[in-house]
Each structure stands twice: as C-alpha cells, then as structure tokens.
Amino acid sequence: MSSHAQTPARTDARKPLTLHGLRALQARGEKISMLTAYDATFARLCDDAGVDCLLVGDSLGMVIQGQTSTLPVTLEETVYHTRCVVRGLVGGAAWLIADLPFASYQQGPAQAMASAAALMQAGAQMVKLEGGGWTAETVRFLTERGVPVCAHLGLTPQSVHALGGYRIQGRDDASAGTLRRHATELTQAGASMMVLELMPSAVAEAVQADNPTLMTIGIGAGPATAGQVLVLHDMLGLTRGRLPRFVRNFLSGHDSAEAAVRAYVAAVKSGEFPDPVAHSYAAA
C-alpha cells in the first residue's frame, strides 16, 4: 500500500544552521536542541518543529531494529538511514550529525576517514564518535581534513560491556578527572561539539567551563550544558520498558508528535528541561 499524500511546501522555512550558526546560539546563551531521527517523515517533522540538530544515532539498533544494544549496527545501515533523513530535510534548517557505528573507526584514523566520508557523502554534516584518550588522534586527523566532529564521553554505549552496563560515569574524583582531561584533549584535537551522557551534573558543568568554546550536549548530564539531546522514541513515550530518569515523555498532554517536539524544543530553550533534580545525577 502506498501513500499518495502531497508533501506541503515549506512556507516558514528557517535559515539552514551551520557550525557558525550553532556557535552563535551558544554565544548568546540560547540552548541547542537535538533529537535523534532515522527516517524522512520524522526528520521533516522535527525540522518543522524547530529542532536545531538531528542525530542519526546508532540507537537505531534498538529503537528501529529491535537489537539489545547499538553494537550490531553497521556503517552501511547508518548510511542508509542518513540518506532517508536527508530526504526529509530538503529545504529545512536542522544541522545533521551521523554516528560512526561500532567497528567503523576503531582501527585508526584511516578507517575513520573512510567511514566518515561515506556518511558525509550520504548527506551528514558532522560525524560523532565515542570515547576519549585514543580517539583524540582520530579526531585531529578528521578535523584537519575538513570533517566536523562531535565527540561523546561519559556513558558510551558502544563500550557498554567494558563499562559493566549502563552505569553513571564520573561519580568519583578520579573518573571525573579523567572525563575532564579527555574532554579537553578532544577539544584541542578539533572536536567542536560533544555529547555528555549519564554523568553527574557538576562534572558536565566542569567540562563546559574547562572548554568554553565547546558545544556540550547533555543527555542525563544536567542543565549546565550548551544543549540537550534525547532519543526521539523515548521522548514521545514510544519506547517500552523502564526508561532512564533523564527521559521525559513530551507527548503526554499534547495531541500530536509535532506538538510534543515543539514542547521539547521550548523546554530546552527556556531551561525548563532538564530539571536539575528529577532528570539529573549527583556525584557519589
């Protein structure tokens, strides 16, 4: 069965966001809103609702494919979903980031460059990779060759087995210090954006303070980051099972997915989300 609905023209299109434009948001104190997207329909909806950044996350392994982790997601699958999202963003404004999935960059800078090239040729404007320490060399290699990079520290789902499960990171002084050191190394290597996941609010705040030009994007990292991100299916209340405390169901109280996304953007911009207690974590 096919749909014959006509896609309406964009009548109030925003100016397409660039890295410079995102930095300008941060400079004037406006929070950056980000959501995951995996297909053209939701990409269009999120863009129309005013989301600043969309992430083709390897979370697609769980919310789209039904996997138990992000590890089975392949580069080819991420390229496919990136192309789908790009079609939904024609004439839109959102900045598009795509995840480098597990095993697509761990062999070193040359492999990372080939994987990043595939994602950018599919339409991504930035790539995201997980981890600190050894990744700084890869980030420098990519950024020196014109590939914008979003780093990812804290809970890094591709390392879930090594981390002992989905646990809060940086709760003691030693691990918090390591996160801060890695963040600075990645920033100095050229990362312009960084997802900070599942860490005490004070640690995320320190990372931002250490690196004032870095655009930190929090998920379970408190309200002091430059922006926030959630998995689209989580914030629409579509994900079954127990969700982390940092997730809020924005569809509750609204009559459409687009209204829910608009509410999310407004809550991020106003600073109302995340709540510093209900959606955040403290050090041990």
Phi, psi and omega per residue, in radians:
M1 nan 2.359 -3.112
S2 -2.018 2.735 3.069
S3 -1.741 2.314 -3.129
H4 -1.887 0.258 -3.141
A5 -1.162 2.438 3.102
Q6 -1.459 2.338 3.079
T7 -1.326 2.074 -3.106
P8 -1.157 2.575 3.106
A9 -1.210 2.612 3.072
R10 -1.350 2.110 -3.081
T11 -1.788 -0.324 -3.120
D12 -2.278 0.775 -3.048
A13 -1.055 2.400 3.055
R14 -1.401 2.824 3.035
K15 -1.215 2.311 -3.124
P16 -0.981 2.334 3.140
L17 -1.374 2.526 3.066
T18 -2.179 3.054 3.036
L19 -1.035 -0.712 3.107
H20 -1.070 -0.739 3.129
G21 -1.145 -0.677 3.101
L22 -1.156 -0.708 3.095
R23 -1.119 -0.596 3.109
A24 -1.152 -0.668 3.057
L25 -1.011 -0.842 -3.127
Q26 -1.092 -0.733 -3.074
A27 -1.097 -0.571 3.134
R28 -1.648 0.167 3.045
G29 1.432 0.253 3.107
E30 -1.563 2.230 -3.120
K31 -1.197 2.538 3.132
I32 -1.642 2.231 3.124
S33 -1.747 2.368 -3.137
M34 -2.448 2.484 3.010
L35 -2.414 2.755 3.007
T36 -1.376 2.711 3.045
A37 -2.644 2.564 -3.061
Y38 -2.340 -0.086 -3.107
D39 -2.560 2.950 -3.051
A40 -1.185 -0.689 -3.065
T41 -1.110 -0.873 -3.140
F42 -1.260 -0.528 3.067
A43 -1.077 -0.799 3.119
R44 -1.090 -0.795 -3.131
L45 -1.047 -0.835 -3.118
C46 -1.122 -0.692 3.127
D47 -1.152 -0.765 3.110
D48 -1.093 -0.521 -3.118
A49 -1.449 -0.034 3.024
G50 1.672 0.254 3.098
V51 -1.156 2.358 -3.088
D52 -1.337 -0.740 -3.064
C53 -2.318 2.436 3.013
L54 -2.008 2.462 -3.126
L55 -2.097 2.059 2.965
V56 -1.400 1.524 -3.010
G57 -1.493 2.668 3.039
D58 -1.252 -0.008 2.940
S59 -1.042 -0.240 3.062
L60 -1.003 -0.451 3.104
G61 -1.019 -0.665 -3.124
M62 -1.563 -0.843 -3.005
V63 -1.439 -0.403 3.125
I64 -1.819 -0.790 -3.035
Q65 -1.605 -0.288 -3.114
G66 1.391 0.344 3.096
Q67 -1.324 2.904 3.124
T68 -1.612 -0.120 3.088
S69 -2.721 3.141 3.105
T70 -1.467 -0.187 -2.960
L71 -1.068 -0.613 -3.111
P72 -1.283 -0.203 -3.062
V73 -1.166 2.329 -3.103
T74 -1.788 2.864 3.070
L75 -1.072 -0.735 -3.116
E76 -1.068 -0.676 3.112
E77 -1.187 -0.684 3.117
T78 -1.163 -0.677 3.064
V79 -1.050 -0.777 3.133
Y80 -1.028 -0.860 -3.110
H81 -1.199 -0.558 3.063
T82 -1.092 -0.762 3.114
R83 -1.079 -0.683 3.114
C84 -1.083 -0.811 -3.123
V85 -1.122 -0.726 -3.139
V86 -1.001 -0.693 3.138
R87 -1.107 -0.588 3.108
G88 -1.303 -0.309 -3.083
L89 -1.706 0.078 3.116
V90 -1.008 2.152 -3.101
G91 1.404 0.076 -3.098
G92 -1.712 -2.944 -2.994
A93 -2.177 -0.367 -2.980
A94 -1.103 2.481 3.048
W95 -1.381 2.319 -3.000
L96 -1.919 2.144 3.127
I97 -2.013 2.508 3.078
A98 -2.252 2.439 3.121
D99 -1.282 2.412 2.859
L100 -1.449 1.959 -3.052
P101 -1.291 2.970 -3.128
F102 -0.939 2.373 3.090
A103 1.296 0.176 3.104
S104 -1.758 -0.051 3.133
Y105 -2.560 -0.112 -3.055
Q106 -1.203 -0.294 3.140
Q107 -1.406 -0.107 3.076
G108 2.253 3.111 -3.045
P109 -1.007 -0.682 -3.099
A110 -1.131 -0.763 3.095
Q111 -1.118 -0.732 3.132
A112 -1.063 -0.702 -3.139
M113 -1.132 -0.729 3.130
A114 -1.129 -0.711 3.132
S115 -1.202 -0.745 3.116
A116 -1.095 -0.683 3.129
A117 -1.064 -0.725 3.130
A118 -1.088 -0.720 -3.134
L119 -1.226 -0.701 -3.133
M120 -1.268 -0.579 3.057
Q121 -1.179 -0.415 3.056
A122 -1.407 -0.207 3.072
G123 2.149 -0.072 3.085
A124 -1.154 2.573 3.108
Q125 -1.806 -0.184 -3.118
M126 -2.746 2.608 3.057
V127 -2.019 2.670 3.136
K128 -2.088 2.386 3.058
L129 -2.353 2.710 -3.023
E130 -1.772 2.632 2.963
G131 1.720 2.826 3.118
G132 -2.228 3.097 -3.109
G133 1.452 -1.687 -3.080
W134 -1.143 -0.382 -3.083
T135 -1.333 -0.280 -3.099
A136 -1.034 -0.716 3.123
E137 -1.064 -0.715 3.134
T138 -1.170 -0.735 3.117
V139 -1.052 -0.767 3.130
R140 -1.093 -0.750 -3.142
F141 -1.044 -0.790 -3.109
L142 -1.191 -0.840 -3.061
T143 -1.185 -0.576 3.077
E144 -1.144 -0.336 -3.134
R145 -1.859 0.321 2.993
G146 1.514 0.260 3.132
V147 -1.774 1.935 3.059
P148 -1.133 2.432 -3.052
V149 -2.195 2.338 2.935
C150 -1.853 2.103 3.089
A151 -1.492 3.063 -3.088
H152 -2.667 2.007 -3.122
L153 -2.197 2.921 -3.094
G154 1.700 -2.275 2.993
L155 -1.267 2.021 3.111
T156 -1.941 1.808 -2.983
P157 -0.983 -0.491 3.119
Q158 -1.192 -0.296 3.121
S159 -1.886 0.406 -3.009
V160 -1.006 -0.639 -3.125
H161 -1.243 -0.706 3.121
A162 -1.174 -0.528 -3.123
L163 -1.465 -0.125 3.134
G164 1.418 0.468 3.127
G165 1.894 -3.031 -3.087
Y166 -1.497 1.469 -3.037
R167 -2.082 2.640 3.099
I168 -1.119 2.343 -3.110
Q169 -1.835 2.652 3.035
G170 1.322 0.528 -3.075
R171 -1.490 -0.279 3.063
D172 -1.973 2.923 -3.033
D173 -1.062 -0.692 -3.085
A174 -1.160 -0.849 -3.110
S175 -1.233 -0.572 3.064
A176 -1.127 -0.711 3.102
G177 -1.103 -0.665 3.104
T178 -1.130 -0.756 3.113
L179 -1.058 -0.753 -3.139
R180 -1.140 -0.709 3.124
R181 -1.129 -0.788 3.137
H182 -1.102 -0.672 3.136
A183 -1.086 -0.750 3.131
T184 -1.167 -0.716 3.103
E185 -1.064 -0.753 -3.126
L186 -1.194 -0.659 3.085
T187 -1.119 -0.793 3.125
Q188 -1.138 -0.473 3.105
A189 -1.347 -0.237 3.058
G190 2.164 -0.068 3.103
A191 -1.107 2.249 -3.124
S192 -1.770 -0.247 3.129
M193 -2.411 2.672 -3.119
M194 -2.641 2.129 3.003
V195 -1.389 2.245 3.077
L196 -1.987 1.967 -2.996
E197 -2.028 2.308 2.981
L198 0.879 1.192 3.089
M199 -2.530 2.775 3.117
P200 -0.991 2.491 -3.123
S201 -0.968 -0.665 -3.093
A202 -1.143 -0.576 3.129
V203 -1.227 -0.786 3.112
A204 -1.087 -0.700 3.113
E205 -1.097 -0.681 3.123
A206 -1.176 -0.685 3.097
V207 -1.040 -0.777 3.125
Q208 -1.134 -0.719 3.141
A209 -1.154 -0.649 3.116
D210 -1.131 -0.544 -3.006
N211 -2.297 1.310 -2.978
P212 -1.094 -0.413 3.139
T213 -1.540 -0.152 -3.138
L214 -1.336 2.348 3.053
M215 -1.565 1.700 3.128
T216 -1.477 2.382 -3.132
I217 -2.135 2.004 -3.030
G218 -1.613 2.580 2.933
I219 -2.522 1.783 -2.995
G220 1.242 0.563 -3.099
A221 -2.224 0.276 3.070
G222 1.502 -3.137 -3.003
P223 -1.600 -0.022 -3.003
A224 -1.526 -0.065 3.136
T225 -1.301 2.895 -3.117
A226 -1.252 -0.325 3.133
G227 -2.832 -3.109 -3.116
Q228 -2.374 2.642 3.052
V229 -2.400 2.535 2.974
L230 -2.395 2.768 2.989
V231 -1.293 2.236 -3.046
L232 -0.918 -0.819 -3.088
H233 -1.143 -0.540 3.098
D234 -1.190 -0.851 -3.043
M235 -1.307 -0.220 3.024
L236 -1.649 0.041 3.115
G237 1.249 0.391 -3.097
L238 -1.590 -0.329 -3.083
T239 -1.377 2.265 3.132
R240 -1.474 2.714 3.102
G241 1.611 -3.105 -3.102
R242 -1.346 2.267 -3.130
L243 -1.816 2.713 3.083
P244 -1.054 2.714 -3.090
R245 -1.136 -0.347 -3.118
F246 -1.379 -0.072 -3.139
V247 -1.572 2.419 3.027
R248 -2.175 2.375 3.111
N249 -1.449 1.789 -3.104
F250 -1.451 -0.211 3.087
L251 -1.297 -0.470 3.113
S252 -1.032 2.147 -3.125
G253 1.575 -0.018 3.118
H254 -2.147 2.729 -3.017
D255 -1.756 0.067 3.116
S256 -2.734 2.800 3.098
A257 -1.115 -0.672 -3.135
E258 -1.149 -0.681 3.088
A259 -1.102 -0.655 3.112
A260 -1.136 -0.739 3.139
V261 -1.175 -0.700 3.074
R262 -1.062 -0.672 3.111
A263 -1.148 -0.674 3.092
Y264 -1.089 -0.845 3.141
V265 -1.024 -0.798 -3.130
A266 -1.095 -0.703 -3.123
A267 -1.186 -0.652 3.087
V268 -1.180 -0.821 -3.090
K269 -1.081 -0.672 -3.091
S270 -1.394 -0.265 -3.066
G271 1.518 0.063 3.138
E272 -1.245 -0.479 3.048
F273 -2.173 2.326 0.053
P274 -1.486 2.656 3.048
D275 -1.210 2.349 -3.071
P276 -1.132 -0.241 3.113
V277 -1.957 -0.980 -3.010
A278 -1.132 -0.603 -3.059
H279 -1.941 0.280 -2.992
S280 -2.300 2.984 -3.074
Y281 -2.273 2.627 3.089
A282 -1.896 2.841 3.070
A283 -1.184 2.810 -3.133
A284 -1.125 nan nan
